[in-house]
């Protein structure tokens, strides 16, 4: 593929919370002709997320937090129900998933299984996510959770029956892509 793309230029447009760059490149089309294109990318780094589940109780641990872009777009449901997740920030994906679960939900879990490593919006966002599932029980609770205030987090931890989480997904009350993938994985694998 590298010989089918010619980078012409990259220009940094913004570097606040993440990098926004404008790229000019040429792409060899399937018919052999070359076409010049301009695209912008948004880069905040890669991340990890984890869905915690309890087989005996048939429950999952989710979070609820305010998402400014959702509110900005006029969606009244700007407090999204999601799996705990965050940026790698120098950690490997597994360490990040464990750390985010503990910070956001208060649950410490060690045994996680990798489910997928998707690009969630590859048309313009460079982020790749490592998505995990892991079992929890009452002894896994090690703190109150809630996220880190200095990172602007104010996170509510939710323990929800799996059937209710799937009903929320069907009603459109869960709109976060990573959470949808992980809930459907649990359902498809028959873990709950």
C-alpha positions as CSV (number, residue, x, y, z in Angstrom):
1,X,0.0,0.0,0.0
2,X,2.9,2.4,0.7
3,X,3.7,2.7,-3.0
4,X,0.1,3.7,-3.7
5,X,0.2,6.8,-1.5
6,X,2.4,9.8,-2.0
7,X,2.5,12.3,0.9
8,X,2.7,15.9,-0.4
9,X,2.4,17.9,2.9
10,X,1.1,18.0,6.4
11,X,0.2,21.2,8.3
12,X,-0.6,21.4,12.0
13,X,-3.9,23.3,12.4
14,X,-4.4,23.0,16.2
15,X,-2.6,21.4,19.1
16,X,-4.9,21.9,22.1
17,X,-6.5,18.8,23.5
18,X,-5.3,16.8,20.5
19,X,-3.6,17.5,17.2
20,X,-5.6,18.5,14.1
21,X,-3.6,18.3,10.9
22,X,-4.4,19.0,7.3
23,X,-2.8,16.5,4.9
24,X,-2.3,16.8,1.1
25,X,-1.5,13.5,-0.6
26,X,-1.8,11.6,-3.9
27,X,-3.6,8.3,-4.0
28,X,-3.3,5.7,-6.8
29,X,-6.8,4.7,-7.7
30,X,-7.7,1.1,-8.7
31,X,-7.6,2.1,-12.4
32,X,-4.0,3.2,-12.1
33,X,-4.6,7.0,-12.2
34,X,-3.3,9.3,-9.4
35,X,-5.7,11.6,-7.6
36,X,-4.7,14.5,-5.2
37,X,-6.8,14.6,-2.0
38,X,-6.9,16.7,1.1
39,X,-7.9,15.3,4.5
40,X,-7.8,16.4,8.1
41,X,-6.9,14.1,11.0
42,X,-7.5,14.4,14.7
43,X,-5.0,12.6,16.9
44,X,-5.4,12.3,20.7
45,X,-3.6,9.0,20.9
46,X,-4.8,5.4,21.3
47,X,-7.0,4.0,24.2
48,X,-8.4,1.0,26.0
49,X,-11.8,0.1,27.3
50,X,-13.2,-2.7,29.4
51,X,-16.6,-4.2,30.1
52,X,-16.8,-5.9,33.5
53,X,-19.4,-8.6,34.0
54,X,-20.6,-10.9,36.8
55,X,-21.8,-14.4,35.7
56,X,-23.6,-15.2,39.0
57,X,-25.5,-11.9,39.2
58,X,-25.8,-11.6,35.4
59,X,-24.8,-7.9,35.7
60,X,-22.4,-5.5,34.0
61,X,-20.5,-2.5,35.2
62,X,-21.0,0.7,33.1
63,X,-20.4,4.4,33.7
64,X,-22.4,7.5,33.1
65,X,-20.6,10.8,32.3
66,X,-21.1,14.1,30.5
67,X,-19.7,14.3,27.0
68,X,-19.3,17.8,25.7
69,X,-19.4,17.0,21.9
70,X,-22.7,15.1,22.3
71,X,-24.2,18.1,24.2
72,X,-22.7,20.5,21.6
73,X,-24.4,18.6,18.8
74,X,-27.8,19.3,20.6
75,X,-28.3,15.7,21.9
76,X,-30.2,16.0,25.2
77,X,-28.7,12.7,26.3
78,X,-25.2,14.2,26.8
79,X,-24.6,12.0,29.9
80,X,-23.6,8.8,28.0
81,X,-23.7,5.3,29.4
82,X,-20.3,3.7,28.6
83,X,-17.7,1.2,29.5
84,X,-14.8,2.6,31.4
85,X,-12.1,3.7,29.0
86,X,-9.2,6.1,28.5
87,X,-6.1,7.1,26.7
88,X,-3.0,4.9,26.9
89,X,-0.8,7.8,28.1
90,X,2.3,5.7,27.9
91,X,0.8,2.6,29.3
92,X,0.3,-0.7,27.4
93,X,-3.4,-1.3,26.5
94,X,-4.0,-4.0,29.2
95,X,-2.5,-1.8,31.9
96,X,-4.6,1.1,30.7
97,X,-7.8,-0.9,30.7
98,X,-7.2,-2.1,34.3
99,X,-6.3,1.4,35.5
100,X,-9.4,3.0,33.9
101,X,-11.7,0.4,35.4
102,X,-10.2,1.2,38.8
103,X,-10.3,5.0,38.4
104,X,-13.8,5.2,36.9
105,X,-15.7,2.3,38.6
106,X,-13.7,1.4,41.7
107,X,-13.3,-2.2,40.6
108,X,-9.9,-3.8,40.4
109,X,-9.7,-6.7,37.9
110,X,-6.7,-8.6,36.8
111,X,-7.9,-11.2,34.2
112,X,-9.1,-9.4,31.1
113,X,-9.7,-10.9,27.6
114,X,-9.0,-8.9,24.5
115,X,-12.1,-8.7,22.3
116,X,-11.1,-6.3,19.4
117,X,-8.8,-3.5,18.4
118,X,-11.0,-1.3,16.2
119,X,-10.5,2.2,14.7
120,X,-13.8,3.8,15.8
121,X,-13.9,6.6,13.2
122,X,-11.2,6.0,10.6
123,X,-12.3,8.7,8.2
124,X,-10.7,11.4,10.3
125,X,-9.7,10.1,13.8
126,X,-6.4,8.3,14.2
127,X,-7.4,6.6,17.5
128,X,-7.3,2.8,17.8
129,X,-9.0,1.2,20.9
130,X,-8.1,-2.1,22.6
131,X,-11.4,-3.5,24.0
132,X,-11.5,-6.0,26.8
133,X,-14.0,-8.0,28.9
134,X,-13.3,-9.2,32.4
135,X,-15.2,-10.8,35.3
136,X,-15.8,-9.0,38.6
137,X,-17.4,-9.9,42.0
138,X,-18.0,-8.1,45.3
139,X,-14.4,-8.6,46.3
140,X,-13.2,-6.7,43.2
141,X,-14.5,-3.4,44.6
142,X,-11.5,-1.5,45.9
143,X,-12.6,2.1,45.9
144,X,-15.5,4.4,45.2
145,X,-14.5,5.1,41.6
146,X,-15.8,8.3,40.0
147,X,-12.8,9.2,37.9
148,X,-10.2,11.8,38.4
149,X,-11.4,15.3,39.3
150,X,-8.2,17.0,37.9
151,X,-9.0,15.4,34.5
152,X,-12.5,16.9,34.6
153,X,-14.2,13.5,35.3
154,X,-17.4,13.2,37.3
155,X,-18.3,9.6,36.6
156,X,-21.3,7.6,38.0
157,X,-20.7,3.9,38.3
158,X,-23.7,1.7,37.3
159,X,-24.2,-2.0,38.0
160,X,-26.9,-3.0,35.6
161,X,-28.6,-6.3,34.9
162,X,-27.3,-7.5,31.5
163,X,-30.8,-7.9,30.1
164,X,-31.5,-4.2,31.0
165,X,-28.2,-3.1,29.4
166,X,-29.3,-4.9,26.2
167,X,-32.7,-3.3,26.4
168,X,-31.1,0.1,26.8
169,X,-29.0,-0.6,23.7
170,X,-32.2,-1.5,21.7
171,X,-34.0,1.7,22.9
172,X,-31.0,3.8,21.8
173,X,-30.1,4.8,25.4
174,X,-26.6,3.4,24.9
175,X,-25.0,5.2,21.9
176,X,-21.3,4.7,22.6
177,X,-19.6,2.6,19.9
178,X,-17.1,0.8,22.2
179,X,-19.9,-0.1,24.6
180,X,-22.1,-1.4,21.9
181,X,-19.3,-3.7,20.6
182,X,-18.6,-5.1,24.0
183,X,-22.2,-5.7,25.0
184,X,-22.8,-7.5,21.8
185,X,-19.7,-9.5,22.3
186,X,-21.0,-10.7,25.7
187,X,-24.3,-11.6,24.1
188,X,-22.8,-13.4,21.1
189,X,-20.4,-15.4,23.2
190,X,-23.2,-16.3,25.7
191,X,-21.1,-15.1,28.6
192,X,-24.3,-13.9,30.4
